Amino acid sequence: MQHKTVAFSKKSSNLFFHILTKCNLSCSHCYINREQHGDMTLPFDTIRDWLGLFAPKAPKTNLVLLGGEPTLHPDLYLVVREARRLGFRSITIDTNGYLFHNILDKITPDDLDFLSFSLDGATPDTNDKIRGKGSYDAVLSGIHRAKSKGFSCAMIYTVSDKNIHELARMPALVKGLGIDRFFIQVIGMRGESSTSSDTLQVSKDIWLGTIPTVAEKIAAQGIVVAYPKVFLSDGEPFQCAGNVSDNYFVFPNGRVYKCPICEDFPLHSHEIINNRLMALPPINETDLFKLTIPEGCVMNKMIQPGNLTYDTDGKPCHRIACCLLKQELTP
Protein backbone atom coordinates (compact mmCIF):
# COMPACT_ATOMS: atom_id res chain seq x y z
CA MET A 1 0.00 0.00 0.00
CA GLN A 2 1.35 3.42 -0.95
CA HIS A 3 0.96 6.35 1.45
CA LYS A 4 1.65 9.86 0.22
CA THR A 5 0.88 13.49 0.81
CA VAL A 6 -0.46 14.80 -2.49
CA ALA A 7 1.77 17.75 -3.26
CA PHE A 8 0.42 20.93 -4.80
CA SER A 9 1.50 21.41 -8.39
CA LYS A 10 1.12 23.94 -11.16
CA LYS A 11 1.02 20.99 -13.54
CA SER A 12 -2.57 20.16 -12.62
CA SER A 13 -5.68 22.08 -11.64
CA ASN A 14 -9.16 21.47 -10.30
CA LEU A 15 -12.41 23.15 -11.30
CA PHE A 16 -15.29 22.84 -8.84
CA PHE A 17 -18.30 24.09 -10.78
CA HIS A 18 -21.58 24.73 -8.94
CA ILE A 19 -24.09 24.73 -11.79
CA LEU A 20 -26.97 25.52 -9.41
CA THR A 21 -27.55 25.93 -5.67
CA LYS A 22 -30.97 24.25 -5.50
CA CYS A 23 -31.18 20.97 -3.59
CA ASN A 24 -33.86 18.49 -2.55
CA LEU A 25 -32.21 18.02 0.85
CA SER A 26 -31.41 20.37 3.74
CA CYS A 27 -28.24 18.89 5.23
CA SER A 28 -27.27 20.30 8.61
CA HIS A 29 -23.72 20.94 7.41
CA CYS A 30 -24.53 22.21 3.90
CA TYR A 31 -21.83 24.68 2.85
CA ILE A 32 -23.99 26.54 0.32
CA ASN A 33 -24.73 30.10 1.44
CA ARG A 34 -27.38 31.44 -0.92
CA GLU A 35 -26.92 35.00 0.31
CA GLN A 36 -23.38 34.80 -1.08
CA HIS A 37 -23.76 32.22 -3.87
CA GLY A 38 -27.17 33.16 -5.28
CA ASP A 39 -30.12 30.89 -6.07
CA MET A 40 -29.70 30.66 -9.83
CA THR A 41 -29.79 27.56 -11.98
CA LEU A 42 -27.39 28.33 -14.79
CA PRO A 43 -28.74 27.67 -18.29
CA PHE A 44 -26.79 25.20 -20.38
CA ASP A 45 -25.53 27.86 -22.77
CA THR A 46 -23.95 29.76 -19.89
CA ILE A 47 -22.41 26.62 -18.42
CA ARG A 48 -20.96 25.79 -21.85
CA ASP A 49 -19.50 29.29 -22.17
CA TRP A 50 -18.02 29.20 -18.67
CA LEU A 51 -16.48 25.78 -19.24
CA GLY A 52 -14.91 27.29 -22.32
CA LEU A 53 -13.07 29.80 -20.15
CA PHE A 54 -11.11 26.92 -18.64
CA ALA A 55 -10.78 24.92 -21.87
CA PRO A 56 -7.14 25.92 -22.57
CA LYS A 57 -6.16 24.03 -19.40
CA ALA A 58 -8.76 21.28 -19.77
CA PRO A 59 -6.30 18.41 -20.42
CA LYS A 60 -4.71 18.96 -17.00
CA THR A 61 -7.89 19.99 -15.14
CA ASN A 62 -10.11 17.76 -13.05
CA LEU A 63 -13.72 18.95 -13.30
CA VAL A 64 -16.19 18.37 -10.45
CA LEU A 65 -19.83 19.24 -11.14
CA LEU A 66 -21.65 20.33 -8.00
CA GLY A 67 -24.79 21.94 -6.66
CA GLY A 68 -26.83 22.08 -4.62
CA GLU A 69 -27.70 18.79 -6.19
CA PRO A 70 -26.38 18.78 -9.78
CA THR A 71 -28.71 16.04 -11.02
CA LEU A 72 -31.60 18.46 -10.45
CA HIS A 73 -30.32 20.30 -13.52
CA PRO A 74 -32.26 18.95 -16.52
CA ASP A 75 -29.30 19.55 -18.85
CA LEU A 76 -26.61 17.93 -16.74
CA TYR A 77 -26.10 15.24 -19.35
CA LEU A 78 -25.34 17.93 -21.95
CA VAL A 79 -22.87 19.53 -19.55
CA VAL A 80 -21.05 16.21 -19.12
CA ARG A 81 -20.89 15.66 -22.87
CA GLU A 82 -19.57 19.18 -23.44
CA ALA A 83 -16.92 18.74 -20.77
CA ARG A 84 -15.82 15.50 -22.40
CA ARG A 85 -15.69 17.21 -25.80
CA LEU A 86 -13.46 19.91 -24.32
CA GLY A 87 -11.08 17.24 -23.08
CA PHE A 88 -11.09 17.73 -19.31
CA ARG A 89 -8.64 15.41 -17.57
CA SER A 90 -11.42 13.89 -15.47
CA ILE A 91 -15.13 14.57 -14.92
CA THR A 92 -16.95 13.87 -11.65
CA ILE A 93 -20.53 14.45 -10.56
CA ASP A 94 -21.02 14.96 -6.81
CA THR A 95 -24.50 13.71 -5.94
CA ASN A 96 -26.69 12.97 -2.92
CA GLY A 97 -27.80 9.76 -4.60
CA TYR A 98 -31.29 10.58 -5.82
CA LEU A 99 -30.03 10.85 -9.43
CA PHE A 100 -32.82 12.99 -10.86
CA HIS A 101 -33.80 13.35 -14.53
CA ASN A 102 -32.80 9.77 -15.32
CA ILE A 103 -29.19 10.92 -15.53
CA LEU A 104 -27.88 7.34 -15.63
CA ASP A 105 -29.86 6.73 -18.81
CA LYS A 106 -28.55 9.86 -20.53
CA ILE A 107 -24.82 9.43 -20.06
CA THR A 108 -22.51 6.43 -20.22
CA PRO A 109 -19.47 5.36 -18.19
CA ASP A 110 -17.36 6.59 -21.12
CA ASP A 111 -18.74 10.11 -20.59
CA LEU A 112 -17.95 10.27 -16.87
CA ASP A 113 -15.00 9.29 -14.72
CA PHE A 114 -16.77 9.18 -11.36
CA LEU A 115 -20.15 9.49 -9.72
CA SER A 116 -19.35 10.62 -6.19
CA PHE A 117 -22.01 9.88 -3.55
CA SER A 118 -22.30 11.62 -0.18
CA LEU A 119 -23.00 9.43 2.84
CA ASP A 120 -22.53 10.71 6.39
CA GLY A 121 -23.27 7.70 8.54
CA ALA A 122 -22.91 3.93 8.55
CA THR A 123 -26.56 3.61 9.59
CA PRO A 124 -29.76 5.32 8.44
CA ASP A 125 -30.26 6.79 11.91
CA THR A 126 -27.00 8.75 11.93
CA ASN A 127 -26.92 9.68 8.24
CA ASP A 128 -30.55 10.75 8.01
CA LYS A 129 -30.31 13.01 11.06
CA ILE A 130 -27.65 14.93 9.15
CA ARG A 131 -28.85 14.68 5.56
CA GLY A 132 -32.61 14.05 5.79
CA LYS A 133 -35.01 11.15 6.13
CA GLY A 134 -34.62 8.51 3.44
CA SER A 135 -31.27 9.79 2.16
CA TYR A 136 -29.32 6.75 3.39
CA ASP A 137 -31.46 4.35 1.39
CA ALA A 138 -31.35 6.70 -1.62
CA VAL A 139 -27.55 6.72 -1.65
CA LEU A 140 -27.22 2.95 -1.45
CA SER A 141 -29.89 2.51 -4.12
CA GLY A 142 -28.14 5.06 -6.34
CA ILE A 143 -24.79 3.31 -5.97
CA HIS A 144 -26.30 -0.06 -6.87
CA ARG A 145 -28.00 1.44 -9.93
CA ALA A 146 -24.82 3.19 -11.05
CA LYS A 147 -22.64 0.12 -10.59
CA SER A 148 -25.13 -2.03 -12.50
CA LYS A 149 -24.63 0.29 -15.47
CA GLY A 150 -20.85 0.19 -15.22
CA PHE A 151 -20.14 3.62 -13.67
CA SER A 152 -17.14 4.13 -11.40
CA CYS A 153 -18.32 5.29 -8.00
CA ALA A 154 -16.75 7.26 -5.18
CA MET A 155 -18.07 8.04 -1.71
CA ILE A 156 -17.62 11.12 0.48
CA TYR A 157 -17.97 10.96 4.27
CA THR A 158 -17.89 14.39 5.94
CA VAL A 159 -16.62 13.87 9.49
CA SER A 160 -18.13 15.80 12.39
CA ASP A 161 -18.80 15.07 16.03
CA LYS A 162 -22.24 13.88 14.88
CA ASN A 163 -20.95 10.91 12.91
CA ILE A 164 -17.31 10.13 13.67
CA HIS A 165 -18.47 7.38 16.03
CA GLU A 166 -19.68 5.43 12.98
CA LEU A 167 -16.68 5.95 10.72
CA ALA A 168 -15.08 2.73 11.99
CA ARG A 169 -18.09 0.83 10.60
CA MET A 170 -17.59 2.16 7.07
CA PRO A 171 -15.01 -0.43 5.89
CA ALA A 172 -17.58 -3.20 6.32
CA LEU A 173 -20.30 -1.14 4.62
CA VAL A 174 -18.32 -0.16 1.53
CA LYS A 175 -16.79 -3.62 1.09
CA GLY A 176 -19.68 -4.96 -0.95
CA LEU A 177 -20.72 -1.74 -2.69
CA GLY A 178 -18.02 -1.71 -5.36
CA ILE A 179 -16.75 1.73 -4.34
CA ASP A 180 -13.59 2.73 -6.24
CA ARG A 181 -12.58 5.78 -4.20
CA PHE A 182 -13.39 6.87 -0.66
CA PHE A 183 -12.97 10.46 0.50
CA ILE A 184 -13.02 11.51 4.14
CA GLN A 185 -13.74 15.21 4.52
CA VAL A 186 -13.36 17.46 7.53
CA ILE A 187 -16.44 19.58 8.16
CA GLY A 188 -15.97 23.22 7.19
CA MET A 189 -17.50 25.91 9.36
CA ARG A 190 -19.32 27.67 6.56
CA GLY A 191 -22.85 27.70 5.21
CA GLU A 192 -25.22 25.97 7.63
CA SER A 193 -22.36 24.82 9.85
CA SER A 194 -21.27 28.40 10.52
CA THR A 195 -24.56 29.14 12.27
CA SER A 196 -24.68 25.93 14.32
CA SER A 197 -24.54 26.16 18.10
CA ASP A 198 -22.75 22.80 18.19
CA THR A 199 -18.97 22.38 18.06
CA LEU A 200 -19.12 19.96 15.07
CA GLN A 201 -15.38 19.85 14.40
CA VAL A 202 -13.51 17.03 16.15
CA SER A 203 -10.34 17.49 18.16
CA LYS A 204 -6.84 16.76 16.93
CA ASP A 205 -6.55 13.67 19.13
CA ILE A 206 -9.84 12.22 17.90
CA TRP A 207 -9.02 13.00 14.27
CA LEU A 208 -5.54 11.48 14.36
CA GLY A 209 -6.71 8.57 16.47
CA THR A 210 -9.50 7.64 14.07
CA ILE A 211 -9.01 8.79 10.48
CA PRO A 212 -5.69 7.14 9.49
CA THR A 213 -6.76 3.77 10.96
CA VAL A 214 -10.08 3.70 9.13
CA ALA A 215 -8.42 4.89 5.92
CA GLU A 216 -5.96 1.98 6.14
CA LYS A 217 -8.75 -0.56 6.58
CA ILE A 218 -10.70 0.77 3.59
CA ALA A 219 -7.61 0.97 1.39
CA ALA A 220 -6.76 -2.63 2.31
CA GLN A 221 -9.94 -3.59 0.44
CA GLY A 222 -8.52 -2.26 -2.81
CA ILE A 223 -10.09 1.19 -2.60
CA VAL A 224 -8.16 4.44 -3.10
CA VAL A 225 -8.66 6.61 0.00
CA ALA A 226 -7.98 10.31 0.45
CA TYR A 227 -8.43 12.58 3.44
CA PRO A 228 -7.29 16.09 4.37
CA LYS A 229 -4.01 16.43 6.21
CA VAL A 230 -5.56 19.00 8.65
CA PHE A 231 -2.75 18.94 11.24
CA LEU A 232 0.85 19.48 10.18
CA SER A 233 3.58 17.42 11.82
CA ASP A 234 6.42 19.12 13.69
CA GLY A 235 8.81 20.66 11.18
CA GLU A 236 6.49 20.06 8.23
CA PRO A 237 6.36 23.19 6.06
CA PHE A 238 3.07 24.98 5.46
CA GLN A 239 1.98 25.60 1.87
CA CYS A 240 -1.15 27.36 0.69
CA ALA A 241 -2.71 25.89 -2.43
CA GLY A 242 -3.73 29.40 -3.43
CA ASN A 243 -0.06 30.26 -3.90
CA VAL A 244 1.06 27.04 -5.53
CA SER A 245 -1.69 25.41 -7.60
CA ASP A 246 -4.72 26.28 -9.72
CA ASN A 247 -8.04 25.52 -8.04
CA TYR A 248 -11.24 27.31 -8.95
CA PHE A 249 -14.57 27.19 -7.10
CA VAL A 250 -17.21 28.64 -9.42
CA PHE A 251 -20.72 29.67 -8.32
CA PRO A 252 -23.83 30.51 -10.38
CA ASN A 253 -23.62 34.22 -9.55
CA GLY A 254 -20.22 34.36 -11.25
CA ARG A 255 -18.05 34.42 -8.15
CA VAL A 256 -14.86 32.40 -8.44
CA TYR A 257 -12.88 31.50 -5.34
CA LYS A 258 -9.45 29.94 -4.96
CA CYS A 259 -10.05 28.85 -1.35
CA PRO A 260 -13.28 27.13 -0.22
CA ILE A 261 -12.96 28.42 3.35
CA CYS A 262 -13.63 31.94 2.02
CA GLU A 263 -16.94 31.10 0.39
CA ASP A 264 -19.14 32.71 3.06
CA PHE A 265 -17.56 36.07 2.31
CA PRO A 266 -17.14 38.40 -0.70
CA LEU A 267 -13.41 37.68 -0.74
CA HIS A 268 -13.40 35.98 -4.12
CA SER A 269 -10.34 36.58 -6.24
CA HIS A 270 -12.08 36.33 -9.62
CA GLU A 271 -15.48 36.92 -11.15
CA ILE A 272 -17.00 35.88 -14.43
CA ILE A 273 -18.27 39.05 -16.08
CA ASN A 274 -19.67 39.04 -19.62
CA ASN A 275 -18.24 35.55 -20.10
CA ARG A 276 -14.75 36.68 -19.15
CA LEU A 277 -12.80 35.47 -16.11
CA MET A 278 -11.73 38.70 -14.44
CA ALA A 279 -9.18 39.04 -11.63
CA LEU A 280 -10.50 41.38 -8.95
CA PRO A 281 -8.50 44.20 -7.35
CA PRO A 282 -7.25 44.02 -3.75
CA ILE A 283 -8.19 43.22 -1.11
CA ASN A 284 -9.29 39.67 -1.80
CA GLU A 285 -8.36 36.13 -0.81
CA THR A 286 -5.14 36.11 -2.86
CA ASP A 287 -3.74 38.93 -0.72
CA LEU A 288 -4.39 36.87 2.40
CA PHE A 289 -2.70 33.77 0.96
CA LYS A 290 0.63 35.62 1.21
CA LEU A 291 0.45 36.06 4.98
CA THR A 292 2.60 33.85 7.19
CA ILE A 293 1.37 33.06 10.70
CA PRO A 294 2.43 30.53 13.38
CA GLU A 295 -0.96 28.79 13.12
CA GLY A 296 -0.37 27.77 9.48
CA CYS A 297 -3.49 28.46 7.40
CA VAL A 298 -4.43 32.12 7.75
CA MET A 299 -7.95 31.46 6.44
CA ASN A 300 -8.54 28.88 9.16
CA LYS A 301 -7.31 31.33 11.80
CA MET A 302 -9.65 34.06 10.55
CA ILE A 303 -12.75 32.08 9.68
CA GLN A 304 -12.84 28.80 11.61
CA PRO A 305 -10.41 29.12 14.54
CA GLY A 306 -12.27 26.61 16.70
CA ASN A 307 -9.83 23.82 15.85
CA LEU A 308 -6.84 25.78 17.19
CA THR A 309 -5.46 25.45 20.70
CA TYR A 310 -2.71 27.41 22.42
CA ASP A 311 -0.23 26.72 25.23
CA THR A 312 0.16 28.83 28.33
CA ASP A 313 2.55 31.15 26.48
CA GLY A 314 -0.02 31.82 23.79
CA LYS A 315 1.76 29.76 21.15
CA PRO A 316 -0.31 27.45 18.92
CA CYS A 317 -0.09 23.79 19.99
CA HIS A 318 -0.25 22.74 16.35
CA ARG A 319 -0.45 24.20 12.88
CA ILE A 320 -3.34 23.73 10.48
CA ALA A 321 -2.56 22.59 6.94
CA CYS A 322 -4.18 24.04 3.84
CA CYS A 323 -7.63 22.47 3.55
CA LEU A 324 -6.74 21.21 0.07
CA LEU A 325 -3.68 19.25 1.22
CA LYS A 326 -4.56 15.54 1.08
CA GLN A 327 -3.19 12.26 2.30
CA GLU A 328 -3.75 9.48 -0.23
CA LEU A 329 -3.60 5.73 0.28
CA THR A 330 -3.32 3.65 -2.89
CA PRO A 331 -3.65 -0.14 -2.69
C-alpha positions as CSV (number, residue, x, y, z in Angstrom):
1,M,0.0,0.0,0.0
2,Q,1.3,3.4,-1.0
3,H,1.0,6.4,1.4
4,K,1.6,9.9,0.2
5,T,0.9,13.5,0.8
6,V,-0.5,14.8,-2.5
7,A,1.8,17.8,-3.3
8,F,0.4,20.9,-4.8
9,S,1.5,21.4,-8.4
10,K,1.1,23.9,-11.2
11,K,1.0,21.0,-13.5
12,S,-2.6,20.2,-12.6
13,S,-5.7,22.1,-11.6
14,N,-9.2,21.5,-10.3
15,L,-12.4,23.1,-11.3
16,F,-15.3,22.8,-8.8
17,F,-18.3,24.1,-10.8
18,H,-21.6,24.7,-8.9
19,I,-24.1,24.7,-11.8
20,L,-27.0,25.5,-9.4
21,T,-27.6,25.9,-5.7
22,K,-31.0,24.3,-5.5
23,C,-31.2,21.0,-3.6
24,N,-33.9,18.5,-2.5
25,L,-32.2,18.0,0.9
26,S,-31.4,20.4,3.7
27,C,-28.2,18.9,5.2
28,S,-27.3,20.3,8.6
29,H,-23.7,20.9,7.4
30,C,-24.5,22.2,3.9
31,Y,-21.8,24.7,2.9
32,I,-24.0,26.5,0.3
33,N,-24.7,30.1,1.4
34,R,-27.4,31.4,-0.9
35,E,-26.9,35.0,0.3
36,Q,-23.4,34.8,-1.1
37,H,-23.8,32.2,-3.9
38,G,-27.2,33.2,-5.3
39,D,-30.1,30.9,-6.1
40,M,-29.7,30.7,-9.8
41,T,-29.8,27.6,-12.0
42,L,-27.4,28.3,-14.8
43,P,-28.7,27.7,-18.3
44,F,-26.8,25.2,-20.4
45,D,-25.5,27.9,-22.8
46,T,-24.0,29.8,-19.9
47,I,-22.4,26.6,-18.4
48,R,-21.0,25.8,-21.8
49,D,-19.5,29.3,-22.2
50,W,-18.0,29.2,-18.7
51,L,-16.5,25.8,-19.2
52,G,-14.9,27.3,-22.3
53,L,-13.1,29.8,-20.2
54,F,-11.1,26.9,-18.6
55,A,-10.8,24.9,-21.9
56,P,-7.1,25.9,-22.6
57,K,-6.2,24.0,-19.4
58,A,-8.8,21.3,-19.8
59,P,-6.3,18.4,-20.4
60,K,-4.7,19.0,-17.0
61,T,-7.9,20.0,-15.1
62,N,-10.1,17.8,-13.0
63,L,-13.7,19.0,-13.3
64,V,-16.2,18.4,-10.5
65,L,-19.8,19.2,-11.1
66,L,-21.6,20.3,-8.0
67,G,-24.8,21.9,-6.7
68,G,-26.8,22.1,-4.6
69,E,-27.7,18.8,-6.2
70,P,-26.4,18.8,-9.8
71,T,-28.7,16.0,-11.0
72,L,-31.6,18.5,-10.4
73,H,-30.3,20.3,-13.5
74,P,-32.3,18.9,-16.5
75,D,-29.3,19.6,-18.9
76,L,-26.6,17.9,-16.7
77,Y,-26.1,15.2,-19.4
78,L,-25.3,17.9,-21.9
79,V,-22.9,19.5,-19.5
80,V,-21.1,16.2,-19.1
81,R,-20.9,15.7,-22.9
82,E,-19.6,19.2,-23.4
83,A,-16.9,18.7,-20.8
84,R,-15.8,15.5,-22.4
85,R,-15.7,17.2,-25.8
86,L,-13.5,19.9,-24.3
87,G,-11.1,17.2,-23.1
88,F,-11.1,17.7,-19.3
89,R,-8.6,15.4,-17.6
90,S,-11.4,13.9,-15.5
91,I,-15.1,14.6,-14.9
92,T,-16.9,13.9,-11.7
93,I,-20.5,14.5,-10.6
94,D,-21.0,15.0,-6.8
95,T,-24.5,13.7,-5.9
96,N,-26.7,13.0,-2.9
97,G,-27.8,9.8,-4.6
98,Y,-31.3,10.6,-5.8
99,L,-30.0,10.8,-9.4
100,F,-32.8,13.0,-10.9
101,H,-33.8,13.4,-14.5
102,N,-32.8,9.8,-15.3
103,I,-29.2,10.9,-15.5
104,L,-27.9,7.3,-15.6
105,D,-29.9,6.7,-18.8
106,K,-28.6,9.9,-20.5
107,I,-24.8,9.4,-20.1
108,T,-22.5,6.4,-20.2
109,P,-19.5,5.4,-18.2
110,D,-17.4,6.6,-21.1
111,D,-18.7,10.1,-20.6
112,L,-18.0,10.3,-16.9
113,D,-15.0,9.3,-14.7
114,F,-16.8,9.2,-11.4
115,L,-20.1,9.5,-9.7
116,S,-19.3,10.6,-6.2
117,F,-22.0,9.9,-3.6
118,S,-22.3,11.6,-0.2
119,L,-23.0,9.4,2.8
120,D,-22.5,10.7,6.4
121,G,-23.3,7.7,8.5
122,A,-22.9,3.9,8.5
123,T,-26.6,3.6,9.6
124,P,-29.8,5.3,8.4
125,D,-30.3,6.8,11.9
126,T,-27.0,8.8,11.9
127,N,-26.9,9.7,8.2
128,D,-30.5,10.8,8.0
129,K,-30.3,13.0,11.1
130,I,-27.7,14.9,9.2
131,R,-28.8,14.7,5.6
132,G,-32.6,14.0,5.8
133,K,-35.0,11.1,6.1
134,G,-34.6,8.5,3.4
135,S,-31.3,9.8,2.2
136,Y,-29.3,6.7,3.4
137,D,-31.5,4.3,1.4
138,A,-31.4,6.7,-1.6
139,V,-27.5,6.7,-1.6
140,L,-27.2,3.0,-1.5
141,S,-29.9,2.5,-4.1
142,G,-28.1,5.1,-6.3
143,I,-24.8,3.3,-6.0
144,H,-26.3,-0.1,-6.9
145,R,-28.0,1.4,-9.9
146,A,-24.8,3.2,-11.1
147,K,-22.6,0.1,-10.6
148,S,-25.1,-2.0,-12.5
149,K,-24.6,0.3,-15.5
150,G,-20.8,0.2,-15.2
151,F,-20.1,3.6,-13.7
152,S,-17.1,4.1,-11.4
153,C,-18.3,5.3,-8.0
154,A,-16.7,7.3,-5.2
155,M,-18.1,8.0,-1.7
156,I,-17.6,11.1,0.5
157,Y,-18.0,11.0,4.3
158,T,-17.9,14.4,5.9
159,V,-16.6,13.9,9.5
160,S,-18.1,15.8,12.4
161,D,-18.8,15.1,16.0
162,K,-22.2,13.9,14.9
163,N,-21.0,10.9,12.9
164,I,-17.3,10.1,13.7
165,H,-18.5,7.4,16.0
166,E,-19.7,5.4,13.0
167,L,-16.7,5.9,10.7
168,A,-15.1,2.7,12.0
169,R,-18.1,0.8,10.6
170,M,-17.6,2.2,7.1
171,P,-15.0,-0.4,5.9
172,A,-17.6,-3.2,6.3
173,L,-20.3,-1.1,4.6
174,V,-18.3,-0.2,1.5
175,K,-16.8,-3.6,1.1
176,G,-19.7,-5.0,-0.9
177,L,-20.7,-1.7,-2.7
178,G,-18.0,-1.7,-5.4
179,I,-16.7,1.7,-4.3
180,D,-13.6,2.7,-6.2
181,R,-12.6,5.8,-4.2
182,F,-13.4,6.9,-0.7
183,F,-13.0,10.5,0.5
184,I,-13.0,11.5,4.1
185,Q,-13.7,15.2,4.5
186,V,-13.4,17.5,7.5
187,I,-16.4,19.6,8.2
188,G,-16.0,23.2,7.2
189,M,-17.5,25.9,9.4
190,R,-19.3,27.7,6.6
191,G,-22.8,27.7,5.2
192,E,-25.2,26.0,7.6
193,S,-22.4,24.8,9.9
194,S,-21.3,28.4,10.5
195,T,-24.6,29.1,12.3
196,S,-24.7,25.9,14.3
197,S,-24.5,26.2,18.1
198,D,-22.8,22.8,18.2
199,T,-19.0,22.4,18.1
200,L,-19.1,20.0,15.1
201,Q,-15.4,19.8,14.4
202,V,-13.5,17.0,16.1
203,S,-10.3,17.5,18.2
204,K,-6.8,16.8,16.9
205,D,-6.6,13.7,19.1
206,I,-9.8,12.2,17.9
207,W,-9.0,13.0,14.3
208,L,-5.5,11.5,14.4
209,G,-6.7,8.6,16.5
210,T,-9.5,7.6,14.1
211,I,-9.0,8.8,10.5
212,P,-5.7,7.1,9.5
213,T,-6.8,3.8,11.0
214,V,-10.1,3.7,9.1
215,A,-8.4,4.9,5.9
216,E,-6.0,2.0,6.1
217,K,-8.8,-0.6,6.6
218,I,-10.7,0.8,3.6
219,A,-7.6,1.0,1.4
220,A,-6.8,-2.6,2.3
221,Q,-9.9,-3.6,0.4
222,G,-8.5,-2.3,-2.8
223,I,-10.1,1.2,-2.6
224,V,-8.2,4.4,-3.1
225,V,-8.7,6.6,0.0
226,A,-8.0,10.3,0.5
227,Y,-8.4,12.6,3.4
228,P,-7.3,16.1,4.4
229,K,-4.0,16.4,6.2
230,V,-5.6,19.0,8.6
231,F,-2.8,18.9,11.2
232,L,0.9,19.5,10.2
233,S,3.6,17.4,11.8
234,D,6.4,19.1,13.7
235,G,8.8,20.7,11.2
236,E,6.5,20.1,8.2
237,P,6.4,23.2,6.1
238,F,3.1,25.0,5.5
239,Q,2.0,25.6,1.9
240,C,-1.1,27.4,0.7
241,A,-2.7,25.9,-2.4
242,G,-3.7,29.4,-3.4
243,N,-0.1,30.3,-3.9
244,V,1.1,27.0,-5.5
245,S,-1.7,25.4,-7.6
246,D,-4.7,26.3,-9.7
247,N,-8.0,25.5,-8.0
248,Y,-11.2,27.3,-8.9
249,F,-14.6,27.2,-7.1
250,V,-17.2,28.6,-9.4
251,F,-20.7,29.7,-8.3
252,P,-23.8,30.5,-10.4
253,N,-23.6,34.2,-9.6
254,G,-20.2,34.4,-11.2
255,R,-18.1,34.4,-8.2
256,V,-14.9,32.4,-8.4
257,Y,-12.9,31.5,-5.3
258,K,-9.5,29.9,-5.0
259,C,-10.1,28.9,-1.3
260,P,-13.3,27.1,-0.2
261,I,-13.0,28.4,3.3
262,C,-13.6,31.9,2.0
263,E,-16.9,31.1,0.4
264,D,-19.1,32.7,3.1
265,F,-17.6,36.1,2.3
266,P,-17.1,38.4,-0.7
267,L,-13.4,37.7,-0.7
268,H,-13.4,36.0,-4.1
269,S,-10.3,36.6,-6.2
270,H,-12.1,36.3,-9.6
271,E,-15.5,36.9,-11.1
272,I,-17.0,35.9,-14.4
273,I,-18.3,39.1,-16.1
274,N,-19.7,39.0,-19.6
275,N,-18.2,35.6,-20.1
276,R,-14.8,36.7,-19.1
277,L,-12.8,35.5,-16.1
278,M,-11.7,38.7,-14.4
279,A,-9.2,39.0,-11.6
280,L,-10.5,41.4,-8.9
281,P,-8.5,44.2,-7.3
282,P,-7.2,44.0,-3.7
283,I,-8.2,43.2,-1.1
284,N,-9.3,39.7,-1.8
285,E,-8.4,36.1,-0.8
286,T,-5.1,36.1,-2.9
287,D,-3.7,38.9,-0.7
288,L,-4.4,36.9,2.4
289,F,-2.7,33.8,1.0
290,K,0.6,35.6,1.2
291,L,0.5,36.1,5.0
292,T,2.6,33.9,7.2
293,I,1.4,33.1,10.7
294,P,2.4,30.5,13.4
295,E,-1.0,28.8,13.1
296,G,-0.4,27.8,9.5
297,C,-3.5,28.5,7.4
298,V,-4.4,32.1,7.7
299,M,-8.0,31.5,6.4
300,N,-8.5,28.9,9.2
301,K,-7.3,31.3,11.8
302,M,-9.6,34.1,10.5
303,I,-12.8,32.1,9.7
304,Q,-12.8,28.8,11.6
305,P,-10.4,29.1,14.5
306,G,-12.3,26.6,16.7
307,N,-9.8,23.8,15.9
308,L,-6.8,25.8,17.2
309,T,-5.5,25.5,20.7
310,Y,-2.7,27.4,22.4
311,D,-0.2,26.7,25.2
312,T,0.2,28.8,28.3
313,D,2.6,31.1,26.5
314,G,0.0,31.8,23.8
315,K,1.8,29.8,21.2
316,P,-0.3,27.4,18.9
317,C,-0.1,23.8,20.0
318,H,-0.2,22.7,16.3
319,R,-0.4,24.2,12.9
320,I,-3.3,23.7,10.5
321,A,-2.6,22.6,6.9
322,C,-4.2,24.0,3.8
323,C,-7.6,22.5,3.6
324,L,-6.7,21.2,0.1
325,L,-3.7,19.3,1.2
326,K,-4.6,15.5,1.1
327,Q,-3.2,12.3,2.3
328,E,-3.7,9.5,-0.2
329,L,-3.6,5.7,0.3
330,T,-3.3,3.7,-2.9
331,P,-3.6,-0.1,-2.7
